[in-house]
Amino acid sequence: MQKDPAVNILGEPLESCSTDPVTGYFRDGACNTCDEDTGQHTVCAVLTAEFLAFSKYLGNDLSTPRPEFMFPGLKPGDRWCLCAARFLQAAEEGAGPLIRLEATHSKTLDTVPLDVLMAHAFEE
């Protein structure tokens, strides 16, 4: 698998999203992507209870631990690389979490308009 260039939506080097829990398509802590990443796990989200409930309602339970997959379960405040389409869907439904622009991959712009991303910017 060939990783796409590690560039964020601001045109700068892609920053790490989270190493605790470890996130990313490659489980390298960053929202890197490649052609094989059909879910486009490129949005570095700061999770909220509202988003986790929304995702669970849609069939993707991110809050329940799954030890068989070495998945700890996520909680509000955790950072996680979300699928771009799921982020857009959540944003359109009013449940979009805040995101770290510096850690959100530029490939996200193929799916999510820049103004939507900017409206969800997380300020540290």
Backbone atoms as SQL, in Angstrom:
CREATE TABLE atoms (id INTEGER PRIMARY KEY, chain TEXT, resi INTEGER, resn TEXT, atom TEXT, x REAL, y REAL, z REAL);
INSERT INTO atoms VALUES
  (1, 'A', 1, 'MET', 'N', 0.837, -1.187, 0.000),
  (2, 'A', 1, 'MET', 'CA', 0.000, 0.000, 0.000),
  (3, 'A', 1, 'MET', 'C', 0.881, 1.249, 0.000),
  (4, 'A', 2, 'GLN', 'N', 0.629, 2.103, -0.917),
  (5, 'A', 2, 'GLN', 'CA', 1.351, 3.368, -1.039),
  (6, 'A', 2, 'GLN', 'C', 0.541, 4.477, -0.372),
  (7, 'A', 3, 'LYS', 'N', 1.079, 5.080, 0.690),
  (8, 'A', 3, 'LYS', 'CA', 0.390, 6.185, 1.357),
  (9, 'A', 3, 'LYS', 'C', 0.356, 7.403, 0.450),
  (10, 'A', 4, 'ASP', 'N', -0.776, 8.118, 0.497),
  (11, 'A', 4, 'ASP', 'CA', -0.854, 9.418, -0.156),
  (12, 'A', 4, 'ASP', 'C', 0.078, 10.378, 0.586),
  (13, 'A', 5, 'PRO', 'N', 0.535, 11.459, -0.067),
  (14, 'A', 5, 'PRO', 'CA', 1.370, 12.436, 0.637),
  (15, 'A', 5, 'PRO', 'C', 0.680, 12.922, 1.914),
  (16, 'A', 6, 'ALA', 'N', 1.462, 13.029, 2.987),
  (17, 'A', 6, 'ALA', 'CA', 0.928, 13.411, 4.303),
  (18, 'A', 6, 'ALA', 'C', 0.823, 14.929, 4.402),
  (19, 'A', 7, 'VAL', 'N', -0.241, 15.464, 3.798),
  (20, 'A', 7, 'VAL', 'CA', -0.496, 16.899, 3.774),
  (21, 'A', 7, 'VAL', 'C', -1.881, 17.141, 4.364),
  (22, 'A', 8, 'ASN', 'N', -1.997, 18.178, 5.211),
  (23, 'A', 8, 'ASN', 'CA', -3.306, 18.464, 5.802),
  (24, 'A', 8, 'ASN', 'C', -4.122, 19.411, 4.917),
  (25, 'A', 9, 'ILE', 'N', -5.344, 19.719, 5.346),
  (26, 'A', 9, 'ILE', 'CA', -6.238, 20.554, 4.529),
  (27, 'A', 9, 'ILE', 'C', -5.765, 21.993, 4.423),
  (28, 'A', 10, 'LEU', 'N', -4.762, 22.362, 5.225),
  (29, 'A', 10, 'LEU', 'CA', -4.200, 23.714, 5.175),
  (30, 'A', 10, 'LEU', 'C', -2.979, 23.774, 4.259),
  (31, 'A', 11, 'GLY', 'N', -2.622, 22.619, 3.653),
  (32, 'A', 11, 'GLY', 'CA', -1.469, 22.550, 2.764),
  (33, 'A', 11, 'GLY', 'C', -0.146, 22.391, 3.490),
  (34, 'A', 12, 'GLU', 'N', -0.197, 22.054, 4.768),
  (35, 'A', 12, 'GLU', 'CA', 0.990, 21.886, 5.602),
  (36, 'A', 12, 'GLU', 'C', 1.196, 20.407, 5.923),
  (37, 'A', 13, 'PRO', 'N', 2.362, 20.043, 6.495),
  (38, 'A', 13, 'PRO', 'CA', 2.573, 18.646, 6.881),
  (39, 'A', 13, 'PRO', 'C', 1.473, 18.158, 7.842),
  (40, 'A', 14, 'LEU', 'N', 0.993, 16.953, 7.609),
  (41, 'A', 14, 'LEU', 'CA', -0.061, 16.357, 8.421),
  (42, 'A', 14, 'LEU', 'C', 0.455, 16.072, 9.822),
  (43, 'A', 15, 'GLU', 'N', -0.259, 16.572, 10.829),
  (44, 'A', 15, 'GLU', 'CA', 0.105, 16.318, 12.227),
  (45, 'A', 15, 'GLU', 'C', -0.552, 15.026, 12.707),
  (46, 'A', 16, 'SER', 'N', -0.033, 14.504, 13.815),
  (47, 'A', 16, 'SER', 'CA', -0.604, 13.328, 14.443),
  (48, 'A', 16, 'SER', 'C', -1.999, 13.652, 14.979),
  (49, 'A', 17, 'CYS', 'N', -2.892, 12.675, 14.927),
  (50, 'A', 17, 'CYS', 'CA', -4.240, 12.845, 15.468),
  (51, 'A', 17, 'CYS', 'C', -4.294, 12.287, 16.894),
  (52, 'A', 18, 'SER', 'N', -3.918, 11.015, 17.064),
  (53, 'A', 18, 'SER', 'CA', -3.947, 10.405, 18.395),
  (54, 'A', 18, 'SER', 'C', -3.120, 9.123, 18.427),
  (55, 'A', 19, 'THR', 'N', -2.348, 8.990, 19.498),
  (56, 'A', 19, 'THR', 'CA', -1.650, 7.731, 19.742),
  (57, 'A', 19, 'THR', 'C', -2.213, 7.038, 20.984),
  (58, 'A', 20, 'ASP', 'N', -3.182, 7.667, 21.646),
  (59, 'A', 20, 'ASP', 'CA', -3.837, 7.074, 22.814),
  (60, 'A', 20, 'ASP', 'C', -5.290, 7.520, 22.863),
  (61, 'A', 21, 'PRO', 'N', -6.183, 6.781, 22.207),
  (62, 'A', 21, 'PRO', 'CA', -5.956, 5.520, 21.512),
  (63, 'A', 21, 'PRO', 'C', -5.286, 5.739, 20.151),
  (64, 'A', 22, 'VAL', 'N', -4.607, 4.694, 19.682),
  (65, 'A', 22, 'VAL', 'CA', -3.959, 4.768, 18.379),
  (66, 'A', 22, 'VAL', 'C', -5.029, 4.729, 17.298),
  (67, 'A', 23, 'THR', 'N', -4.967, 5.710, 16.397),
  (68, 'A', 23, 'THR', 'CA', -5.975, 5.834, 15.357),
  (69, 'A', 23, 'THR', 'C', -5.335, 5.804, 13.981),
  (70, 'A', 24, 'GLY', 'N', -6.165, 5.925, 12.977),
  (71, 'A', 24, 'GLY', 'CA', -5.712, 6.008, 11.590),
  (72, 'A', 24, 'GLY', 'C', -5.868, 4.700, 10.847),
  (73, 'A', 25, 'TYR', 'N', -6.052, 4.807, 9.555),
  (74, 'A', 25, 'TYR', 'CA', -6.188, 3.623, 8.698),
  (75, 'A', 25, 'TYR', 'C', -4.983, 2.707, 8.861),
  (76, 'A', 26, 'PHE', 'N', -3.804, 3.291, 9.003),
  (77, 'A', 26, 'PHE', 'CA', -2.576, 2.516, 9.164),
  (78, 'A', 26, 'PHE', 'C', -2.235, 2.263, 10.632),
  (79, 'A', 27, 'ARG', 'N', -3.080, 2.726, 11.548),
  (80, 'A', 27, 'ARG', 'CA', -2.840, 2.654, 12.990),
  (81, 'A', 27, 'ARG', 'C', -1.455, 3.198, 13.309),
  (82, 'A', 28, 'ASP', 'N', -1.188, 4.396, 12.747),
  (83, 'A', 28, 'ASP', 'CA', 0.076, 5.080, 12.981),
  (84, 'A', 28, 'ASP', 'C', -0.129, 6.396, 13.726),
  (85, 'A', 29, 'GLY', 'N', -1.366, 6.644, 14.181),
  (86, 'A', 29, 'GLY', 'CA', -1.663, 7.853, 14.930),
  (87, 'A', 29, 'GLY', 'C', -2.058, 9.041, 14.075),
  (88, 'A', 30, 'ALA', 'N', -1.931, 8.906, 12.755),
  (89, 'A', 30, 'ALA', 'CA', -2.255, 9.997, 11.842),
  (90, 'A', 30, 'ALA', 'C', -3.379, 9.574, 10.901),
  (91, 'A', 31, 'CYS', 'N', -4.059, 10.565, 10.338),
  (92, 'A', 31, 'CYS', 'CA', -5.171, 10.286, 9.413),
  (93, 'A', 31, 'CYS', 'C', -4.663, 10.156, 7.977),
  (94, 'A', 32, 'ASN', 'N', -3.577, 9.371, 7.837),
  (95, 'A', 32, 'ASN', 'CA', -3.033, 9.065, 6.519),
  (96, 'A', 32, 'ASN', 'C', -4.018, 8.207, 5.750),
  (97, 'A', 33, 'THR', 'N', -3.878, 8.190, 4.433),
  (98, 'A', 33, 'THR', 'CA', -4.787, 7.422, 3.588),
  (99, 'A', 33, 'THR', 'C', -4.034, 6.881, 2.379),
  (100, 'A', 34, 'CYS', 'N', -4.730, 6.043, 1.622),
  (101, 'A', 34, 'CYS', 'CA', -4.188, 5.458, 0.398),
  (102, 'A', 34, 'CYS', 'C', -5.372, 4.999, -0.444),
  (103, 'A', 35, 'ASP', 'N', -5.110, 4.512, -1.633),
  (104, 'A', 35, 'ASP', 'CA', -6.193, 4.058, -2.511),
  (105, 'A', 35, 'ASP', 'C', -7.022, 2.935, -1.890),
  (106, 'A', 36, 'GLU', 'N', -6.384, 2.084, -1.083),
  (107, 'A', 36, 'GLU', 'CA', -7.099, 0.967, -0.459),
  (108, 'A', 36, 'GLU', 'C', -8.020, 1.398, 0.677),
  (109, 'A', 37, 'ASP', 'N', -7.849, 2.600, 1.174),
  (110, 'A', 37, 'ASP', 'CA', -8.679, 3.136, 2.273),
  (111, 'A', 37, 'ASP', 'C', -9.999, 3.640, 1.673),
  (112, 'A', 38, 'THR', 'N', -10.880, 2.704, 1.347),
  (113, 'A', 38, 'THR', 'CA', -12.139, 3.076, 0.687),
  (114, 'A', 38, 'THR', 'C', -13.047, 3.894, 1.592),
  (115, 'A', 39, 'GLY', 'N', -12.867, 3.806, 2.913),
  (116, 'A', 39, 'GLY', 'CA', -13.663, 4.602, 3.840),
  (117, 'A', 39, 'GLY', 'C', -13.126, 6.012, 4.019),
  (118, 'A', 40, 'GLN', 'N', -11.946, 6.255, 3.504),
  (119, 'A', 40, 'GLN', 'CA', -11.294, 7.574, 3.595),
  (120, 'A', 40, 'GLN', 'C', -11.295, 8.078, 5.043),
  (121, 'A', 41, 'HIS', 'N', -10.530, 7.405, 5.895),
  (122, 'A', 41, 'HIS', 'CA', -10.408, 7.732, 7.323),
  (123, 'A', 41, 'HIS', 'C', -9.462, 8.915, 7.492),
  (124, 'A', 42, 'THR', 'N', -9.916, 10.101, 7.130),
  (125, 'A', 42, 'THR', 'CA', -9.020, 11.250, 6.977),
  (126, 'A', 42, 'THR', 'C', -9.342, 12.451, 7.864),
  (127, 'A', 43, 'VAL', 'N', -10.431, 12.404, 8.617),
  (128, 'A', 43, 'VAL', 'CA', -10.858, 13.543, 9.435),
  (129, 'A', 43, 'VAL', 'C', -10.473, 13.300, 10.890),
  (130, 'A', 44, 'CYS', 'N', -9.614, 14.151, 11.438),
  (131, 'A', 44, 'CYS', 'CA', -9.207, 14.029, 12.844),
  (132, 'A', 44, 'CYS', 'C', -10.241, 14.723, 13.724),
  (133, 'A', 45, 'ALA', 'N', -11.107, 13.924, 14.313),
  (134, 'A', 45, 'ALA', 'CA', -12.207, 14.452, 15.129),
  (135, 'A', 45, 'ALA', 'C', -11.883, 14.385, 16.611),
  (136, 'A', 46, 'VAL', 'N', -12.396, 15.380, 17.337),
  (137, 'A', 46, 'VAL', 'CA', -12.401, 15.361, 18.794),
  (138, 'A', 46, 'VAL', 'C', -13.821, 14.919, 19.147),
  (139, 'A', 47, 'LEU', 'N', -13.947, 13.671, 19.565),
  (140, 'A', 47, 'LEU', 'CA', -15.262, 13.048, 19.700),
  (141, 'A', 47, 'LEU', 'C', -16.116, 13.663, 20.799),
  (142, 'A', 48, 'THR', 'N', -17.409, 13.643, 20.557),
  (143, 'A', 48, 'THR', 'CA', -18.410, 14.119, 21.512),
  (144, 'A', 48, 'THR', 'C', -19.396, 12.996, 21.799),
  (145, 'A', 49, 'ALA', 'N', -20.099, 13.093, 22.904),
  (146, 'A', 49, 'ALA', 'CA', -21.135, 12.109, 23.228),
  (147, 'A', 49, 'ALA', 'C', -22.202, 12.109, 22.136),
  (148, 'A', 50, 'GLU', 'N', -22.533, 13.280, 21.629),
  (149, 'A', 50, 'GLU', 'CA', -23.548, 13.391, 20.586),
  (150, 'A', 50, 'GLU', 'C', -23.121, 12.654, 19.315),
  (151, 'A', 51, 'PHE', 'N', -21.865, 12.843, 18.892),
  (152, 'A', 51, 'PHE', 'CA', -21.404, 12.152, 17.695),
  (153, 'A', 51, 'PHE', 'C', -21.349, 10.647, 17.921),
  (154, 'A', 52, 'LEU', 'N', -20.843, 10.209, 19.084),
  (155, 'A', 52, 'LEU', 'CA', -20.760, 8.771, 19.356),
  (156, 'A', 52, 'LEU', 'C', -22.147, 8.130, 19.331),
  (157, 'A', 53, 'ALA', 'N', -23.153, 8.819, 19.873),
  (158, 'A', 53, 'ALA', 'CA', -24.530, 8.296, 19.839),
  (159, 'A', 53, 'ALA', 'C', -25.044, 8.265, 18.397),
  (160, 'A', 54, 'PHE', 'N', -24.752, 9.293, 17.622),
  (161, 'A', 54, 'PHE', 'CA', -25.157, 9.359, 16.218),
  (162, 'A', 54, 'PHE', 'C', -24.542, 8.200, 15.427),
  (163, 'A', 55, 'SER', 'N', -23.261, 7.974, 15.612),
  (164, 'A', 55, 'SER', 'CA', -22.570, 6.903, 14.910),
  (165, 'A', 55, 'SER', 'C', -23.139, 5.527, 15.298),
  (166, 'A', 56, 'LYS', 'N', -23.392, 5.344, 16.596),
  (167, 'A', 56, 'LYS', 'CA', -23.956, 4.075, 17.066),
  (168, 'A', 56, 'LYS', 'C', -25.346, 3.860, 16.460),
  (169, 'A', 57, 'TYR', 'N', -26.149, 4.905, 16.412),
  (170, 'A', 57, 'TYR', 'CA', -27.489, 4.842, 15.822),
  (171, 'A', 57, 'TYR', 'C', -27.422, 4.397, 14.353),
  (172, 'A', 58, 'LEU', 'N', -26.366, 4.835, 13.659),
  (173, 'A', 58, 'LEU', 'CA', -26.205, 4.478, 12.250),
  (174, 'A', 58, 'LEU', 'C', -25.510, 3.134, 12.054),
  (175, 'A', 59, 'GLY', 'N', -25.215, 2.437, 13.141),
  (176, 'A', 59, 'GLY', 'CA', -24.662, 1.090, 13.033),
  (177, 'A', 59, 'GLY', 'C', -23.167, 0.974, 13.217),
  (178, 'A', 60, 'ASN', 'N', -22.493, 2.062, 13.540),
  (179, 'A', 60, 'ASN', 'CA', -21.049, 2.014, 13.775),
  (180, 'A', 60, 'ASN', 'C', -20.783, 2.405, 15.227),
  (181, 'A', 61, 'ASP', 'N', -20.825, 1.409, 16.104),
  (182, 'A', 61, 'ASP', 'CA', -20.648, 1.624, 17.538),
  (183, 'A', 61, 'ASP', 'C', -19.170, 1.797, 17.848),
  (184, 'A', 62, 'LEU', 'N', -18.772, 3.027, 18.072),
  (185, 'A', 62, 'LEU', 'CA', -17.380, 3.332, 18.381),
  (186, 'A', 62, 'LEU', 'C', -17.097, 3.379, 19.876),
  (187, 'A', 63, 'SER', 'N', -18.142, 3.319, 20.703),
  (188, 'A', 63, 'SER', 'CA', -17.948, 3.485, 22.145),
  (189, 'A', 63, 'SER', 'C', -17.796, 2.167, 22.904),
  (190, 'A', 64, 'THR', 'N', -18.207, 1.063, 22.337),
  (191, 'A', 64, 'THR', 'CA', -18.113, -0.228, 23.022),
  (192, 'A', 64, 'THR', 'C', -16.754, -0.873, 22.751),
  (193, 'A', 65, 'PRO', 'N', -16.019, -1.228, 23.819),
  (194, 'A', 65, 'PRO', 'CA', -14.732, -1.907, 23.615),
  (195, 'A', 65, 'PRO', 'C', -14.910, -3.228, 22.853),
  (196, 'A', 66, 'ARG', 'N', -13.972, -3.514, 21.963),
  (197, 'A', 66, 'ARG', 'CA', -13.952, -4.775, 21.211),
  (198, 'A', 66, 'ARG', 'C', -12.549, -5.370, 21.342),
  (199, 'A', 67, 'PRO', 'N', -12.273, -6.040, 22.487),
  (200, 'A', 67, 'PRO', 'CA', -10.924, -6.563, 22.735),
  (201, 'A', 67, 'PRO', 'C', -10.434, -7.506, 21.641),
  (202, 'A', 68, 'GLU', 'N', -11.350, -8.224, 21.007),
  (203, 'A', 68, 'GLU', 'CA', -10.935, -9.170, 19.961),
  (204, 'A', 68, 'GLU', 'C', -10.310, -8.462, 18.759),
  (205, 'A', 69, 'PHE', 'N', -10.577, -7.162, 18.635),
  (206, 'A', 69, 'PHE', 'CA', -9.973, -6.355, 17.572),
  (207, 'A', 69, 'PHE', 'C', -8.980, -5.340, 18.140),
  (208, 'A', 70, 'MET', 'N', -8.615, -5.514, 19.426),
  (209, 'A', 70, 'MET', 'CA', -7.732, -4.584, 20.138),
  (210, 'A', 70, 'MET', 'C', -8.263, -3.149, 20.048),
  (211, 'A', 71, 'PHE', 'N', -9.599, -3.029, 20.163),
  (212, 'A', 71, 'PHE', 'CA', -10.260, -1.723, 20.104),
  (213, 'A', 71, 'PHE', 'C', -10.767, -1.369, 21.495),
  (214, 'A', 72, 'PRO', 'N', -10.272, -0.259, 22.077),
  (215, 'A', 72, 'PRO', 'CA', -10.595, 0.064, 23.466),
  (216, 'A', 72, 'PRO', 'C', -11.984, 0.661, 23.688),
  (217, 'A', 73, 'GLY', 'N', -12.657, 1.055, 22.612),
  (218, 'A', 73, 'GLY', 'CA', -13.888, 1.816, 22.772),
  (219, 'A', 73, 'GLY', 'C', -13.518, 3.274, 22.987),
  (220, 'A', 74, 'LEU', 'N', -14.290, 4.168, 22.403),
  (221, 'A', 74, 'LEU', 'CA', -13.956, 5.590, 22.451),
  (222, 'A', 74, 'LEU', 'C', -14.913, 6.337, 23.364),
  (223, 'A', 75, 'LYS', 'N', -14.441, 7.471, 23.877),
  (224, 'A', 75, 'LYS', 'CA', -15.257, 8.290, 24.774),
  (225, 'A', 75, 'LYS', 'C', -15.127, 9.751, 24.347),
  (226, 'A', 76, 'PRO', 'N', -16.044, 10.597, 24.809),
  (227, 'A', 76, 'PRO', 'CA', -15.941, 12.016, 24.485),
  (228, 'A', 76, 'PRO', 'C', -14.560, 12.557, 24.849),
  (229, 'A', 77, 'GLY', 'N', -14.020, 13.363, 23.950),
  (230, 'A', 77, 'GLY', 'CA', -12.695, 13.945, 24.150),
  (231, 'A', 77, 'GLY', 'C', -11.590, 13.186, 23.442),
  (232, 'A', 78, 'ASP', 'N', -11.826, 11.895, 23.145),
  (233, 'A', 78, 'ASP', 'CA', -10.838, 11.135, 22.381),
  (234, 'A', 78, 'ASP', 'C', -10.739, 11.722, 20.977),
  (235, 'A', 79, 'ARG', 'N', -9.568, 11.572, 20.389),
  (236, 'A', 79, 'ARG', 'CA', -9.365, 11.989, 18.998),
  (237, 'A', 79, 'ARG', 'C', -9.320, 10.726, 18.145),
  (238, 'A', 80, 'TRP', 'N', -9.963, 10.790, 16.969),
  (239, 'A', 80, 'TRP', 'CA', -10.104, 9.593, 16.141),
  (240, 'A', 80, 'TRP', 'C', -10.210, 9.998, 14.677),
  (241, 'A', 81, 'CYS', 'N', -9.605, 9.228, 13.804),
  (242, 'A', 81, 'CYS', 'CA', -9.700, 9.479, 12.366),
  (243, 'A', 81, 'CYS', 'C', -11.024, 8.919, 11.843),
  (244, 'A', 82, 'LEU', 'N', -11.921, 9.822, 11.504),
  (245, 'A', 82, 'LEU', 'CA', -13.238, 9.436, 11.003),
  (246, 'A', 82, 'LEU', 'C', -13.239, 9.353, 9.483),
  (247, 'A', 83, 'CYS', 'N', -14.193, 8.573, 8.967),
  (248, 'A', 83, 'CYS', 'CA', -14.444, 8.541, 7.532),
  (249, 'A', 83, 'CYS', 'C', -15.002, 9.906, 7.125),
  (250, 'A', 84, 'ALA', 'N', -14.496, 10.432, 6.024),
  (251, 'A', 84, 'ALA', 'CA', -14.910, 11.761, 5.573),
  (252, 'A', 84, 'ALA', 'C', -16.414, 11.822, 5.319),
  (253, 'A', 85, 'ALA', 'N', -16.972, 10.803, 4.680),
  (254, 'A', 85, 'ALA', 'CA', -18.414, 10.815, 4.374),
  (255, 'A', 85, 'ALA', 'C', -19.248, 10.775, 5.648),
  (256, 'A', 86, 'ARG', 'N', -18.812, 10.023, 6.663),
  (257, 'A', 86, 'ARG', 'CA', -19.559, 9.966, 7.928),
  (258, 'A', 86, 'ARG', 'C', -19.484, 11.311, 8.645),
  (259, 'A', 87, 'PHE', 'N', -18.310, 11.941, 8.609),
  (260, 'A', 87, 'PHE', 'CA', -18.202, 13.270, 9.210),
  (261, 'A', 87, 'PHE', 'C', -19.171, 14.240, 8.528),
  (262, 'A', 88, 'LEU', 'N', -19.193, 14.232, 7.207),
  (263, 'A', 88, 'LEU', 'CA', -20.077, 15.139, 6.470),
  (264, 'A', 88, 'LEU', 'C', -21.534, 14.857, 6.818),
  (265, 'A', 89, 'GLN', 'N', -21.899, 13.595, 6.871),
  (266, 'A', 89, 'GLN', 'CA', -23.267, 13.222, 7.240),
  (267, 'A', 89, 'GLN', 'C', -23.607, 13.748, 8.633),
  (268, 'A', 90, 'ALA', 'N', -22.714, 13.557, 9.583),
  (269, 'A', 90, 'ALA', 'CA', -22.945, 14.032, 10.954),
  (270, 'A', 90, 'ALA', 'C', -23.048, 15.560, 10.976),
  (271, 'A', 91, 'ALA', 'N', -22.178, 16.236, 10.235),
  (272, 'A', 91, 'ALA', 'CA', -22.215, 17.699, 10.193),
  (273, 'A', 91, 'ALA', 'C', -23.547, 18.185, 9.630),
  (274, 'A', 92, 'GLU', 'N', -24.025, 17.534, 8.588),
  (275, 'A', 92, 'GLU', 'CA', -25.307, 17.917, 7.979),
  (276, 'A', 92, 'GLU', 'C', -26.487, 17.677, 8.913),
  (277, 'A', 93, 'GLU', 'N', -26.335, 16.705, 9.827),
  (278, 'A', 93, 'GLU', 'CA', -27.394, 16.382, 10.787),
  (279, 'A', 93, 'GLU', 'C', -27.239, 17.140, 12.106),
  (280, 'A', 94, 'GLY', 'N', -26.245, 18.011, 12.196),
  (281, 'A', 94, 'GLY', 'CA', -26.037, 18.782, 13.415),
  (282, 'A', 94, 'GLY', 'C', -25.310, 18.037, 14.513),
  (283, 'A', 95, 'ALA', 'N', -24.695, 16.900, 14.177),
  (284, 'A', 95, 'ALA', 'CA', -23.988, 16.106, 15.181),
  (285, 'A', 95, 'ALA', 'C', -22.496, 16.020, 14.889),
  (286, 'A', 96, 'GLY', 'N', -22.009, 16.870, 14.006),
  (287, 'A', 96, 'GLY', 'CA', -20.598, 16.833, 13.639),
  (288, 'A', 96, 'GLY', 'C', -19.702, 17.255, 14.788),
  (289, 'A', 97, 'PRO', 'N', -18.659, 16.465, 15.070),
  (290, 'A', 97, 'PRO', 'CA', -17.719, 16.837, 16.128),
  (291, 'A', 97, 'PRO', 'C', -16.776, 17.934, 15.649),
  (292, 'A', 98, 'LEU', 'N', -16.048, 18.514, 16.572),
  (293, 'A', 98, 'LEU', 'CA', -14.984, 19.432, 16.205),
  (294, 'A', 98, 'LEU', 'C', -13.846, 18.619, 15.602),
  (295, 'A', 99, 'ILE', 'N', -13.041, 19.269, 14.770),
  (296, 'A', 99, 'ILE', 'CA', -11.928, 18.570, 14.141),
  (297, 'A', 99, 'ILE', 'C', -10.643, 19.369, 14.281),
  (298, 'A', 100, 'ARG', 'N', -9.536, 18.656, 14.270),
  (299, 'A', 100, 'ARG', 'CA', -8.211, 19.284, 14.246),
  (300, 'A', 100, 'ARG', 'C', -7.815, 19.453, 12.789),
  (301, 'A', 101, 'LEU', 'N', -7.834, 20.688, 12.309),
  (302, 'A', 101, 'LEU', 'CA', -7.513, 20.982, 10.917),
  (303, 'A', 101, 'LEU', 'C', -6.108, 20.523, 10.552),
  (304, 'A', 102, 'GLU', 'N', -5.162, 20.717, 11.467),
  (305, 'A', 102, 'GLU', 'CA', -3.759, 20.374, 11.212),
  (306, 'A', 102, 'GLU', 'C', -3.541, 18.871, 11.065),
  (307, 'A', 103, 'ALA', 'N', -4.469, 18.072, 11.582),
  (308, 'A', 103, 'ALA', 'CA', -4.341, 16.620, 11.546),
  (309, 'A', 103, 'ALA', 'C', -5.362, 15.972, 10.609),
  (310, 'A', 104, 'THR', 'N', -6.104, 16.787, 9.850),
  (311, 'A', 104, 'THR', 'CA', -7.091, 16.280, 8.888),
  (312, 'A', 104, 'THR', 'C', -6.452, 16.281, 7.507),
  (313, 'A', 105, 'HIS', 'N', -6.434, 15.116, 6.887),
  (314, 'A', 105, 'HIS', 'CA', -5.738, 14.914, 5.612),
  (315, 'A', 105, 'HIS', 'C', -6.388, 15.707, 4.482),
  (316, 'A', 106, 'SER', 'N', -5.568, 16.214, 3.576),
  (317, 'A', 106, 'SER', 'CA', -6.061, 17.005, 2.435),
  (318, 'A', 106, 'SER', 'C', -7.023, 16.228, 1.544),
  (319, 'A', 107, 'LYS', 'N', -6.940, 14.913, 1.529),
  (320, 'A', 107, 'LYS', 'CA', -7.845, 14.086, 0.719),
  (321, 'A', 107, 'LYS', 'C', -9.302, 14.282, 1.159),
  (322, 'A', 108, 'THR', 'N', -9.514, 14.744, 2.379),
  (323, 'A', 108, 'THR', 'CA', -10.856, 15.013, 2.894),
  (324, 'A', 108, 'THR', 'C', -11.592, 15.997, 2.000),
  (325, 'A', 109, 'LEU', 'N', -10.855, 16.921, 1.399),
  (326, 'A', 109, 'LEU', 'CA', -11.468, 17.954, 0.558),
  (327, 'A', 109, 'LEU', 'C', -12.143, 17.375, -0.686),
  (328, 'A', 110, 'ASP', 'N', -11.865, 16.114, -1.014),
  (329, 'A', 110, 'ASP', 'CA', -12.566, 15.446, -2.116),
  (330, 'A', 110, 'ASP', 'C', -14.018, 15.160, -1.749),
  (331, 'A', 111, 'THR', 'N', -14.317, 15.139, -0.449),
  (332, 'A', 111, 'THR', 'CA', -15.641, 14.757, 0.047),
  (333, 'A', 111, 'THR', 'C', -16.333, 15.868, 0.822),
  (334, 'A', 112, 'VAL', 'N', -15.563, 16.601, 1.616),
  (335, 'A', 112, 'VAL', 'CA', -16.137, 17.609, 2.521),
  (336, 'A', 112, 'VAL', 'C', -15.675, 19.008, 2.097),
  (337, 'A', 113, 'PRO', 'N', -16.615, 19.934, 1.894),
  (338, 'A', 113, 'PRO', 'CA', -16.221, 21.303, 1.546),
  (339, 'A', 113, 'PRO', 'C', -15.391, 21.958, 2.650),
  (340, 'A', 114, 'LEU', 'N', -14.430, 22.779, 2.248),
  (341, 'A', 114, 'LEU', 'CA', -13.548, 23.446, 3.197),
  (342, 'A', 114, 'LEU', 'C', -14.327, 24.271, 4.215),
  (343, 'A', 115, 'ASP', 'N', -15.394, 24.958, 3.795),
  (344, 'A', 115, 'ASP', 'CA', -16.147, 25.794, 4.739),
  (345, 'A', 115, 'ASP', 'C', -16.793, 24.950, 5.834),
  (346, 'A', 116, 'VAL', 'N', -17.209, 23.716, 5.522),
  (347, 'A', 116, 'VAL', 'CA', -17.781, 22.823, 6.543),
  (348, 'A', 116, 'VAL', 'C', -16.692, 22.419, 7.541),
  (349, 'A', 117, 'LEU', 'N', -15.518, 22.108, 7.026),
  (350, 'A', 117, 'LEU', 'CA', -14.410, 21.753, 7.904),
  (351, 'A', 117, 'LEU', 'C', -14.020, 22.919, 8.802),
  (352, 'A', 118, 'MET', 'N', -13.917, 24.100, 8.221),
  (353, 'A', 118, 'MET', 'CA', -13.538, 25.278, 9.002),
  (354, 'A', 118, 'MET', 'C', -14.568, 25.589, 10.093),
  (355, 'A', 119, 'ALA', 'N', -15.841, 25.353, 9.800),
  (356, 'A', 119, 'ALA', 'CA', -16.906, 25.610, 10.776),
  (357, 'A', 119, 'ALA', 'C', -16.816, 24.666, 11.982),
  (358, 'A', 120, 'HIS', 'N', -16.093, 23.556, 11.836),
  (359, 'A', 120, 'HIS', 'CA', -15.948, 22.583, 12.921),
  (360, 'A', 120, 'HIS', 'C', -14.543, 22.577, 13.512),
  (361, 'A', 121, 'ALA', 'N', -13.786, 23.626, 13.268),
  (362, 'A', 121, 'ALA', 'CA', -12.405, 23.687, 13.728),
  (363, 'A', 121, 'ALA', 'C', -12.305, 23.664, 15.252),
  (364, 'A', 122, 'PHE', 'N', -11.412, 22.823, 15.753),
  (365, 'A', 122, 'PHE', 'CA', -11.123, 22.713, 17.176),
  (366, 'A', 122, 'PHE', 'C', -9.957, 23.628, 17.499),
  (367, 'A', 123, 'GLU', 'N', -10.150, 24.502, 18.451),
  (368, 'A', 123, 'GLU', 'CA', -9.077, 25.405, 18.884),
  (369, 'A', 123, 'GLU', 'C', -8.456, 24.869, 20.159),
  (370, 'A', 124, 'GLU', 'N', -7.151, 24.651, 20.127),
  (371, 'A', 124, 'GLU', 'CA', -6.464, 24.123, 21.319),
  (372, 'A', 124, 'GLU', 'C', -5.991, 25.233, 22.202);
